[in-house]
Amino acid sequence: MIDTDKYEGHTPAPWDVREAGINRIMVYTDDEGFAYEEANRNLVADAPLLLAEVKRLQGYNSALLHWMMNHLDRDEDEIKEMIYE
């Protein structure tokens, strides 16, 4: 599990990320210019882990949806309606 507390207080989107040399990026925001806060650095550094977690959860959700469709004899729209009510 990813400790999301270290991202608390990050600069809200939108961000503009630009290359600033080899293996270096600069993060800009509309309101604050450069975004150097620790929470922003943590978020950028952990982006690959966060993306992997999103992909894992999407796969889990897809498998769960298909299981529900097969065992509850409902179609995808009916199940989504049940979930989001």
N, CA, C and O of each residue as an XYZ file, in Angstrom:
340
protein
N       0.841     -1.174      0.000
C       0.000      0.000      0.000
C       0.893      1.246      0.000
O       1.932      1.281      0.659
N       0.477      2.239     -0.732
C       1.237      3.478     -0.860
C       0.801      4.458      0.228
O      -0.393      4.668      0.442
N       1.773      5.051      0.911
C       1.498      6.045      1.943
C       1.193      7.383      1.267
O       2.104      8.101      0.855
N      -0.087      7.706      1.157
C      -0.483      8.927      0.448
C      -0.381     10.182      1.306
O      -0.571     11.290      0.805
N      -0.085     10.022      2.590
C       0.052     11.192      3.460
C       1.171     12.123      3.002
O       1.095     13.335      3.205
N       2.197     11.567      2.393
C       3.332     12.396      1.981
C       3.008     13.294      0.778
O       3.831     14.121      0.384
N       1.812     13.132      0.196
C       1.391     13.996     -0.912
C       0.458     15.108     -0.435
O       0.069     15.969     -1.224
N       0.098     15.096      0.844
C      -0.811     16.117      1.375
C      -0.207     17.502      1.176
O       0.961     17.737      1.487
N      -1.019     18.407      0.656
C      -0.570     19.777      0.432
C       0.113     20.008     -0.904
O       0.670     21.080     -1.138
N       0.075     18.999     -1.795
C       0.704     19.202     -3.112
C      -0.032     20.299     -3.875
O      -1.197     20.587     -3.602
N       0.654     20.897     -4.819
C       0.062     21.938     -5.643
C      -1.010     21.332     -6.533
O      -0.737     20.368     -7.248
N      -2.226     21.874     -6.507
C      -3.296     21.334     -7.356
C      -2.958     21.474     -8.838
O      -2.206     22.362     -9.238
N      -3.524     20.588     -9.633
C      -3.361     20.641    -11.086
C      -4.035     21.897    -11.610
O      -4.883     22.456    -10.914
N      -3.704     22.357    -12.781
C      -2.814     21.716    -13.755
C      -1.347     22.049    -13.508
O      -1.013     23.133    -13.030
N      -0.491     21.108    -13.839
C       0.948     21.295    -13.801
C       1.449     21.308    -15.235
O       0.862     20.687    -16.120
N       2.519     22.010    -15.444
C       3.218     21.984    -16.722
C       4.626     21.492    -16.421
O       5.394     22.182    -15.752
N       4.963     20.323    -16.901
C       6.265     19.731    -16.630
C       7.126     19.893    -17.873
O       6.725     19.524    -18.977
N       8.325     20.454    -17.674
C       9.228     20.700    -18.797
C      10.577     20.057    -18.519
O      11.008     19.958    -17.370
N      11.229     19.628    -19.571
C      12.569     19.077    -19.414
C      13.522     20.201    -19.040
O      13.423     21.318    -19.549
N      14.440     19.886    -18.146
C      15.429     20.880    -17.721
C      16.822     20.267    -17.754
O      17.667     20.582    -16.917
N      17.052     19.404    -18.709
C      18.342     18.743    -18.815
C      18.171     17.235    -18.697
O      17.055     16.725    -18.602
N      19.282     16.543    -18.704
C      19.261     15.086    -18.639
C      18.734     14.643    -17.276
O      19.246     15.055    -16.235
N      17.700     13.794    -17.301
C      17.096     13.239    -16.083
C      16.653     14.311    -15.096
O      16.740     14.111    -13.884
N      16.185     15.431    -15.596
C      15.732     16.503    -14.714
C      14.513     17.165    -15.341
O      14.478     17.401    -16.549
N      13.523     17.458    -14.522
C      12.339     18.169    -14.994
C      12.075     19.354    -14.072
O      12.531     19.379    -12.928
N      11.349     20.314    -14.573
C      10.886     21.449    -13.779
C       9.366     21.413    -13.812
O       8.767     21.168    -14.859
N       8.750     21.656    -12.673
C       7.297     21.673    -12.575
C       6.856     23.119    -12.414
O       7.319     23.820    -11.515
N       5.961     23.560    -13.285
C       5.425     24.908    -13.244
C       3.933     24.834    -12.968
O       3.273     23.860    -13.332
N       3.416     25.848    -12.334
C       1.980     25.941    -12.119
C       1.514     27.313    -12.559
O       2.313     28.244    -12.656
N       0.216     27.442    -12.828
C      -0.328     28.730    -13.248
C      -0.245     29.771    -12.145
O       0.033     30.942    -12.404
N      -0.489     29.340    -10.912
C      -0.589     30.292     -9.813
C       0.720     30.545     -9.080
O       0.927     31.637     -8.551
N       1.605     29.556     -9.040
C       2.733     29.655     -8.134
C       4.104     29.597     -8.803
O       5.112     29.536     -8.099
N       4.182     29.612    -10.101
C       5.486     29.487    -10.724
C       6.056     28.107    -10.483
O       5.371     27.105    -10.689
N       7.311     28.043    -10.045
C       7.940     26.758     -9.779
C       7.289     26.095     -8.571
O       6.937     26.758     -7.595
N       7.138     24.808     -8.651
C       6.543     24.049     -7.549
C       7.623     23.167     -6.936
O       7.878     22.063     -7.418
N       8.255     23.655     -5.876
C       9.353     22.930     -5.245
C       8.974     22.247     -3.939
O       9.819     21.603     -3.316
N       7.724     22.375     -3.513
C       7.328     21.842     -2.226
C       7.645     20.343     -2.135
O       7.639     19.631     -3.140
N       7.920     19.886     -0.918
C       8.270     18.485     -0.694
C       7.168     17.541     -1.167
O       7.451     16.489     -1.741
N       5.915     17.916     -0.925
C       4.810     17.061     -1.365
C       4.818     16.896     -2.882
O       4.526     15.812     -3.386
N       5.146     17.950     -3.606
C       5.220     17.864     -5.070
C       6.363     16.958     -5.505
O       6.213     16.154     -6.426
N       7.500     17.092     -4.841
C       8.641     16.233     -5.179
C       8.292     14.761     -4.930
O       8.616     13.891     -5.738
N       7.630     14.499     -3.809
C       7.236     13.123     -3.503
C       6.283     12.578     -4.558
O       6.399     11.426     -4.976
N       5.340     13.412     -4.985
C       4.358     12.992     -5.976
C       5.024     12.677     -7.312
O       4.715     11.662     -7.935
N       5.920     13.527     -7.746
C       6.634     13.295     -9.005
C       7.518     12.048     -8.895
O       7.555     11.228     -9.812
N       8.218     11.911     -7.789
C       9.123     10.768     -7.611
C       8.360      9.448     -7.589
O       8.856      8.434     -8.079
N       7.161      9.459     -7.023
C       6.381      8.225     -6.896
C       5.440      7.973     -8.067
O       4.683      7.003     -8.039
N       5.464      8.811     -9.087
C       4.549      8.655    -10.221
C       4.575      7.242    -10.814
O       3.504      6.706    -11.099
N       5.735      6.610    -11.015
C       5.716      5.238    -11.555
C       5.000      4.247    -10.635
O       4.298      3.358    -11.116
N       5.171      4.391     -9.317
C       4.478      3.512     -8.369
C       2.976      3.751     -8.414
O       2.190      2.804     -8.368
N       2.581      5.006     -8.503
C       1.157      5.345     -8.552
C       0.519      4.808     -9.829
O      -0.597      4.289     -9.794
N       1.216      4.928    -10.948
C       0.703      4.405    -12.213
C       0.553      2.882    -12.145
O      -0.445      2.335    -12.614
N       1.530      2.209    -11.570
C       1.436      0.752    -11.428
C       0.242      0.371    -10.559
O      -0.446     -0.609    -10.847
N      -0.009      1.133     -9.505
C      -1.150      0.849     -8.633
C      -2.468      1.087     -9.358
O      -3.410      0.314     -9.185
N      -2.552      2.134    -10.162
C      -3.767      2.393    -10.948
C      -4.026      1.228    -11.896
O      -5.156      0.752    -12.002
N      -2.992      0.769    -12.579
C      -3.161     -0.354    -13.511
C      -3.600     -1.620    -12.780
O      -4.454     -2.355    -13.275
N      -3.020     -1.880    -11.601
C      -3.399     -3.056    -10.824
C      -4.862     -2.979    -10.415
O      -5.591     -3.965    -10.521
N      -5.293     -1.815     -9.948
C      -6.674     -1.644     -9.511
C      -7.652     -1.717    -10.682
O      -8.758     -2.234    -10.528
N      -7.263     -1.208    -11.845
C      -8.124     -1.324    -13.020
C      -8.335     -2.780    -13.392
O      -9.446     -3.181    -13.739
N      -7.274     -3.575    -13.323
C      -7.403     -4.998    -13.597
C      -8.295     -5.689    -12.583
O      -9.113     -6.537    -12.941
N      -8.138     -5.327    -11.320
C      -8.973     -5.889    -10.255
C     -10.435     -5.511    -10.488
O     -11.318     -6.362    -10.378
N     -10.698     -4.251    -10.806
C     -12.069     -3.796    -11.051
C     -12.694     -4.516    -12.240
O     -13.870     -4.877    -12.204
N     -11.911     -4.724    -13.287
C     -12.422     -5.423    -14.465
C     -12.787     -6.864    -14.126
O     -13.839     -7.361    -14.527
N     -11.903     -7.529    -13.380
C     -12.182     -8.922    -12.987
C     -13.415     -8.996    -12.092
O     -14.238     -9.901    -12.234
N     -13.541     -8.050    -11.175
C     -14.698     -8.026    -10.273
C     -15.988     -7.764    -11.047
O     -17.012     -8.390    -10.776
N     -15.943     -6.848    -12.002
C     -17.112     -6.555    -12.826
C     -17.559     -7.803    -13.591
O     -18.748     -8.121    -13.624
N     -16.606     -8.509    -14.205
C     -16.958     -9.711    -14.957
C     -17.507    -10.802    -14.037
O     -18.440    -11.514    -14.409
N     -16.936    -10.937    -12.841
C     -17.455    -11.911    -11.889
C     -18.898    -11.578    -11.523
O     -19.756    -12.460    -11.481
N     -19.158    -10.291    -11.257
C     -20.507     -9.875    -10.885
C     -21.489    -10.105    -12.030
O     -22.619    -10.540    -11.806
N     -21.059     -9.813    -13.253
C     -21.935    -10.017    -14.403
C     -22.316    -11.495    -14.526
O     -23.463    -11.818    -14.832
N     -21.352    -12.390    -14.289
C     -21.603    -13.829    -14.414
C     -22.428    -14.378    -13.262
O     -23.267    -15.253    -13.476
N     -22.214    -13.895    -12.060
C     -22.864    -14.470    -10.890
C     -24.173    -13.783    -10.506
O     -25.008    -14.379     -9.826
N     -24.352    -12.560    -10.928
C     -25.597    -11.852    -10.611
C     -26.549    -11.819    -11.800
O     -27.665    -11.310    -11.697
N     -26.102    -12.362    -12.926
C     -26.906    -12.391    -14.143
C     -27.418    -10.992    -14.505
O     -28.597    -10.797    -14.803
N     -26.497    -10.033    -14.469
C     -26.819     -8.652    -14.836
C     -25.827     -8.196    -15.893
O     -24.731     -8.745    -16.003
N     -26.218     -7.179    -16.679
C     -25.259     -6.655    -17.646
C     -24.426     -5.544    -16.993
O     -24.695     -5.123    -15.868
N     -23.428     -5.092    -17.716
C     -22.474     -4.119    -17.173
C     -23.155     -2.841    -16.704
O     -22.825     -2.322    -15.637
N     -24.092     -2.330    -17.479
C     -24.773     -1.085    -17.108
C     -25.578     -1.242    -15.822
O     -25.595     -0.335    -14.990
N     -26.245     -2.383    -15.652
C     -27.020     -2.631    -14.435
C     -26.116     -2.676    -13.205
O     -26.462     -2.140    -12.152
N     -24.966     -3.315    -13.344
C     -24.045     -3.420    -12.226
C     -23.476     -2.052    -11.874
O     -23.386     -1.705    -10.696
N     -23.091     -1.270    -12.881
C     -22.583      0.076    -12.618
C     -23.632      0.932    -11.941
O     -23.307      1.725    -11.057
N     -24.864      0.787    -12.335
C     -25.964      1.526    -11.701
C     -26.096      1.119    -10.234
O     -26.302      1.968     -9.368
N     -25.976     -0.182     -9.958
C     -26.052     -0.669     -8.584
C     -24.904     -0.084     -7.737
O     -25.108      0.294     -6.583
N     -23.727     -0.018     -8.310
C     -22.544      0.446     -7.578
C     -22.648      1.947     -7.290
O     -22.356      2.386     -6.178
N     -23.054      2.714     -8.267
C     -22.982      4.169     -8.150
C     -24.260      4.806     -7.634
O     -24.378      6.031     -7.652
N     -25.229      4.010     -7.170
C     -26.460      4.584     -6.623
C     -26.210      5.240     -5.303
O     -27.136      5.778     -4.696
